[in-house]
Amino acid sequence: MEQRTLWDHLLLLVSANSKDSVESILQTLWRTRKTGVNDADRATICGMLQLESDSDLDPLLVCLRMLMRRCVYDEIGKEEIHGLFPEEVSPEIQTILTLLLQKFQNEWREDVLKEKVTLPRLKEMSRNTEGGNMESSDPVAFQNNVKFDLGEAELTFQEARDTSEAIPKSLPSTQAQISDAVDAHGP
């Protein structure tokens, strides 16, 4: 019996309805890179690949995520993406994935860069609010319902309407929100 390698699972992509289906799978994997693929997305991907069961899905998703990570985090130029594939991957699959990875590489790198910039700012905000110390003692500095979008995490600051004394009372709650968001998104 011939032993199957992890890369052999990429052959499942040949069953995809179209190149757009493969593109949608990659976009789903990128969107769910921190949370994992949920059951609804798994069912959708299985449908796109015309799979009866999802037993082969996880190895396929692992291969695709490995390729995506290499394209985004390693110093790989667009012209070098084709070289990421081992010989056992069919030329047809290599071509489709190379084109799609090239298409999304810059966008995904920008997403990662934005995340790296956002998290240090949150950590700095957290340090500035510890112990009730604030950079600004002006109650107007916190606008009502100012939201910071962190992808799937959202922080909301409420304006203190009664007195400026209410702001220090709300800091432990705000600090907890920031800490939870930072912990959920990693360093």
C-alpha positions as CSV (number, residue, x, y, z in Angstrom):
1,M,0.0,0.0,0.0
2,E,1.3,3.4,-1.0
3,Q,1.7,5.8,1.9
4,R,0.0,9.2,1.5
5,T,1.9,12.4,2.4
6,L,0.3,15.5,3.8
7,W,0.8,17.3,0.5
8,D,-1.3,14.6,-1.3
9,H,-4.4,16.2,0.3
10,L,-3.9,19.2,-2.0
11,L,-5.3,17.0,-4.8
12,L,-8.7,17.5,-3.2
13,L,-8.6,21.0,-4.7
14,V,-9.0,19.5,-8.2
15,S,-12.6,18.6,-7.1
16,A,-13.4,22.3,-6.5
17,N,-16.2,23.7,-8.6
18,S,-14.0,26.5,-9.8
19,K,-10.9,28.6,-9.2
20,D,-13.3,31.0,-7.3
21,S,-14.1,28.1,-4.9
22,V,-10.4,27.7,-4.1
23,E,-10.1,31.4,-3.7
24,S,-13.0,31.4,-1.3
25,I,-11.4,28.6,0.7
26,L,-8.2,30.6,1.1
27,Q,-10.1,33.7,2.1
28,T,-12.1,31.6,4.7
29,L,-8.8,30.3,6.1
30,W,-7.4,33.8,6.4
31,R,-10.5,35.1,8.0
32,T,-10.5,32.3,10.6
33,R,-6.8,32.2,11.2
34,K,-7.2,33.1,14.9
35,T,-10.4,31.2,15.6
36,G,-10.3,28.1,13.5
37,V,-12.8,27.0,10.9
38,N,-16.3,26.7,12.3
39,D,-18.8,23.9,11.4
40,A,-20.7,26.1,8.9
41,D,-17.4,27.0,7.1
42,R,-16.4,23.4,7.1
43,A,-19.7,22.3,5.6
44,T,-19.3,25.1,2.9
45,I,-15.8,24.0,2.1
46,C,-16.8,20.3,1.9
47,G,-19.6,21.4,-0.5
48,M,-17.1,23.3,-2.7
49,L,-14.8,20.3,-2.9
50,Q,-17.7,17.9,-3.3
51,L,-16.6,15.8,-0.3
52,E,-19.0,13.3,1.2
53,S,-17.2,13.5,4.6
54,D,-14.8,16.0,6.1
55,S,-12.3,13.3,7.2
56,D,-9.7,14.6,4.6
57,L,-10.5,18.2,5.2
58,D,-8.2,18.9,8.2
59,P,-5.0,17.7,6.4
60,L,-5.9,19.8,3.4
61,L,-6.5,22.9,5.6
62,V,-3.2,22.3,7.3
63,C,-1.3,22.3,4.0
64,L,-3.1,25.5,2.8
65,R,-2.4,27.3,6.1
66,M,1.3,26.3,6.0
67,L,1.5,27.7,2.5
68,M,-0.3,30.9,3.5
69,R,1.9,31.4,6.6
70,R,5.1,31.0,4.5
71,C,3.8,33.6,2.0
72,V,2.9,36.1,4.6
73,Y,5.5,35.7,7.4
74,D,8.6,34.5,5.5
75,E,10.6,36.7,3.2
76,I,9.2,35.1,0.1
77,G,8.7,37.2,-3.0
78,K,5.8,36.7,-5.4
79,E,8.1,35.0,-7.9
80,E,9.3,32.5,-5.2
81,I,5.9,31.2,-4.2
82,H,6.0,28.5,-6.9
83,G,9.1,27.1,-5.2
84,L,7.2,26.4,-2.0
85,F,5.6,23.2,-3.4
86,P,7.2,19.8,-3.2
87,E,7.5,17.8,-6.4
88,E,4.5,15.5,-5.6
89,V,2.1,18.4,-5.9
90,S,0.6,18.4,-9.4
91,P,1.4,21.3,-11.7
92,E,-2.3,22.3,-12.0
93,I,-2.6,22.7,-8.2
94,Q,0.7,24.5,-8.0
95,T,-0.4,27.0,-10.7
96,I,-3.8,27.7,-9.1
97,L,-2.4,28.1,-5.6
98,T,0.6,30.2,-6.8
99,L,-1.7,32.6,-8.6
100,L,-4.0,33.0,-5.6
101,L,-1.3,33.3,-3.0
102,Q,0.4,35.9,-5.2
103,K,-3.0,37.7,-5.4
104,F,-3.5,37.9,-1.6
105,Q,0.1,38.1,-0.3
106,N,0.3,41.9,0.0
107,E,-3.2,42.2,1.4
108,W,-2.5,39.5,4.1
109,R,0.8,41.1,5.0
110,E,-0.9,44.4,5.5
111,D,-3.4,42.8,7.8
112,V,-0.6,41.3,9.9
113,L,1.2,44.7,10.0
114,K,-2.0,46.4,11.2
115,E,-2.4,43.8,13.9
116,K,1.2,44.4,15.0
117,V,0.7,48.2,15.2
118,T,-2.7,47.9,17.0
119,L,-1.7,45.6,19.9
120,P,1.3,47.7,21.2
121,R,-1.0,50.7,21.3
122,L,-3.5,48.8,23.4
123,K,-0.8,47.7,25.7
124,E,0.4,51.3,26.1
125,M,-3.2,52.4,26.8
126,S,-3.4,49.7,29.4
127,R,-0.2,50.9,31.1
128,N,-1.4,54.5,31.1
129,T,-4.6,53.6,32.8
130,E,-3.2,51.4,35.6
131,G,-3.7,52.7,39.0
132,G,-6.2,55.4,37.9
133,N,-3.5,57.4,36.1
134,M,-4.6,58.9,32.8
135,E,-2.7,60.8,30.2
136,S,-5.5,63.3,30.1
137,S,-7.7,64.4,33.0
138,D,-10.1,66.0,30.6
139,P,-13.4,64.1,30.7
140,V,-14.1,65.1,27.2
141,A,-11.0,63.1,26.1
142,F,-13.2,60.0,26.2
143,Q,-16.0,60.3,23.7
144,N,-19.3,58.4,24.1
145,N,-19.1,55.0,22.5
146,V,-15.7,55.4,20.9
147,K,-14.9,52.0,19.4
148,F,-11.5,50.5,18.5
149,D,-11.9,47.7,15.9
150,L,-9.5,44.8,16.5
151,G,-11.0,42.4,14.0
152,E,-13.2,40.3,16.1
153,A,-12.6,42.2,19.4
154,E,-14.2,45.5,20.0
155,L,-13.5,47.9,22.9
156,T,-16.0,50.6,23.8
157,F,-15.3,53.6,26.1
158,Q,-18.3,55.3,27.6
159,E,-18.3,59.0,28.3
160,A,-18.7,60.0,32.0
161,R,-21.6,62.4,32.0
162,D,-22.0,63.3,35.6
163,T,-18.6,64.4,36.8
164,S,-14.9,63.8,36.1
165,E,-14.8,61.7,39.3
166,A,-16.8,59.0,37.4
167,I,-13.9,58.4,35.0
168,P,-11.4,56.9,37.5
169,K,-14.2,54.6,38.8
170,S,-14.7,53.2,35.3
171,L,-11.0,52.6,34.6
172,P,-10.9,49.1,36.1
173,S,-13.6,48.0,33.7
174,T,-11.9,49.7,30.7
175,Q,-8.6,48.2,31.7
176,A,-10.2,44.7,32.0
177,Q,-11.6,45.2,28.4
178,I,-8.2,46.1,27.1
179,S,-6.4,43.3,28.9
180,D,-9.0,40.7,27.6
181,A,-8.6,42.0,24.1
182,V,-4.8,41.9,24.3
183,D,-4.8,38.4,25.8
184,A,-7.2,37.2,23.2
185,H,-5.1,38.5,20.3
186,G,-1.7,37.5,21.7
187,P,1.4,39.7,21.9
